[in-house]
Amino acid sequence: MAAKKPKVCVKSKVWLEDRQGRIIFGLGRMRILRAIERCGSLNAAAKDLKMSYRAVWGKIKVTEDALGKPLLVKSQGGSAGGGSTLTPYAYTLMERYLELSRIIDTQADDLFQSGFLDTK
């Protein structure tokens, strides 16, 4: 017999901000990087995500500027067209972000399950 699903659960989102409160990295940036990895270029990723090239590039640029490290290696166009690949730092950032999210989700779930809604 399957365990009963609780009626109430806790949810959380994790993102990184700079001192001005601008988002530096989160699920949206993660989706962009995965799309670039999958599609091979910023332009193709923007189309895949139904976003403008300018919006995708702007978000990547804000993140790179704030972190002081490149996320992409760009190759110039030509007869074969240009492209972009993720830097090793981008892969590390994604991996660490996912791990941080997992830790926060687990701790939030544990706290919630330990009696958050119990009243005395």
C-alpha positions in Angstrom: 0.0 0.0 0.0 1.4 3.4 -1.0 2.1 6.0 1.6 -0.5 8.8 1.9 0.8 12.0 0.3 0.7 14.9 2.9 -1.9 17.5 2.4 0.6 20.3 2.9 4.2 20.5 1.9 6.9 23.1 1.9 8.4 24.5 -1.4 11.4 26.8 -1.8 13.4 28.5 -4.6 17.0 29.3 -4.5 18.8 32.0 -6.4 21.9 34.1 -6.2 21.7 37.9 -6.0 24.3 40.7 -6.1 24.3 43.5 -3.5 21.8 45.5 -5.6 19.3 42.6 -5.5 19.8 41.6 -9.2 19.5 37.9 -9.9 22.8 36.5 -10.8 22.0 32.8 -11.0 18.9 30.6 -10.5 16.7 28.2 -12.4 16.2 30.5 -15.3 20.0 30.9 -15.9 20.3 27.1 -15.4 17.7 26.6 -18.2 19.6 29.0 -20.5 22.9 27.2 -19.9 21.4 23.8 -20.5 19.8 25.2 -23.7 23.1 26.5 -24.9 24.7 23.2 -24.2 22.0 21.3 -26.0 21.6 23.7 -29.0 25.3 24.7 -29.5 24.7 28.4 -29.7 23.2 31.4 -27.9 20.9 32.2 -30.9 19.6 28.6 -31.1 19.1 28.5 -27.4 17.2 31.8 -27.4 14.9 30.4 -30.1 14.5 27.1 -28.2 13.5 29.0 -25.1 11.3 31.4 -27.0 13.4 34.4 -25.8 15.1 37.1 -27.6 18.9 36.7 -28.3 19.4 40.1 -26.4 17.6 38.8 -23.3 19.5 35.5 -23.2 22.9 37.3 -23.8 22.0 40.0 -21.2 21.3 37.4 -18.5 24.6 35.6 -19.3 26.5 38.8 -19.3 25.1 40.0 -15.9 26.1 36.6 -14.4 29.6 36.6 -15.9 30.2 40.2 -14.8 29.0 39.6 -11.3 31.0 36.4 -10.9 34.1 37.6 -12.7 34.4 34.5 -14.8 33.2 33.5 -18.3 30.4 31.0 -18.6 30.7 30.6 -22.4 33.4 30.0 -25.0 32.2 31.7 -28.2 33.3 30.8 -31.7 32.9 33.3 -34.5 30.5 32.7 -37.4 31.6 31.9 -40.9 30.4 29.4 -43.4 29.8 26.8 -40.7 28.2 29.4 -38.4 29.3 30.4 -34.9 28.6 28.7 -31.7 29.0 28.6 -27.9 30.1 26.0 -25.5 30.0 26.1 -21.7 33.2 26.7 -19.8 34.3 24.3 -17.1 33.3 27.0 -14.6 29.8 27.0 -16.0 29.5 23.3 -15.3 30.9 23.7 -11.8 28.4 26.6 -11.1 25.5 24.5 -12.3 26.6 21.4 -10.3 27.1 23.5 -7.1 23.8 25.3 -7.5 21.9 22.1 -7.9 23.7 20.7 -4.8 22.9 23.8 -2.8 19.2 23.6 -3.9 19.1 19.9 -2.9 20.5 20.7 0.6 18.1 23.5 1.2 15.1 21.4 0.0 16.1 18.5 2.2 16.6 20.7 5.3 13.4 22.6 4.6 11.5 19.3 4.3 13.1 17.9 7.5 12.2 21.1 9.4 8.6 21.0 8.1 8.1 17.3 8.8 9.5 17.8 12.4 6.3 19.5 13.4 6.2 22.9 11.8 2.4 22.8 11.7 1.9 21.2 15.1 0.2 23.4 17.6 0.3 22.9 21.3 
